[in-house]
Amino acid sequence: MSESEIEPGAAFPGESEAYRAARNRLLAAEIELRRSTESVAQLRRALPPGGPIPEDYVFQEATGVDGSQQRIKLSELFAPGKDTLVVYSYMFGPEMEQPCPSCSSIIDSLDGAALHLEQRLNLVVVAKSPAERIADFARKRGWRHLRFLSSHGTTFNRDYLAETPEGYQMPILHVFRKDADSGEVRHFWSSEMATNDPGQEPRSIDFIWPLWNVLDATPEGRGTDGDFPRLTYDEG
């Protein structure tokens, strides 16, 4: 789309002609980006069935502050009438002193959106740390709406690109589908772009991360601080 193909944007108080001309060029690019995003979403929805899960992974879930746990299979995470399961792989392995701050920022946002999303689909967060450790951190963080599962003792993380051969944990979003008639569970899509775009930062999950999208709209942008976001901030 060229600048001449769109109506000029609304003028805001005090802006110059140079600003409006530059803003209209940017507006054309933004419209093109939105159209491209919608086209990509259509391609994603049109994917043929993915591979069946190699096994019905058994996760651990802490069910109370007393340390009680339950075992639950991946196939059991589909509520009646909801055939789609979204899984966020959380970088919180048993050898890590603390969870990934960036993942935690994402989950801060997901926890607020969970009640809305669960009207349409099943949503869980999976990490490789023991279930009680994950649940303890979730309570301290104030997360109330998400379901947290441990993949400890399974090959789920390794099989679905959430763990490197060296054991390093990776963030990745997965979508699985369950056939309503046969009960077969198949992989539908994962945010694997992080491993397939050499030279770029592994930003395959930015589309679910409000933090960076807000910063991208500012003059400062995302900045270059490699220690951002953090788990906690000094107050005062």
PyMOL commands that set and color helices and strands:
alter all, ss='L'
color gray80, all
select helices_A, chain A and resi 3-5+17-45+74-77+101-117+131-141+156-159+192-195+206-208+210-215
alter helices_A, ss='H'
color red, helices_A
select strands_A, chain A and resi 58-62+69-73+84-89+122-127+148-150+172-178+185-190
alter strands_A, ss='S'
color yellow, strands_A
deselect
rebuild
show_as cartoon
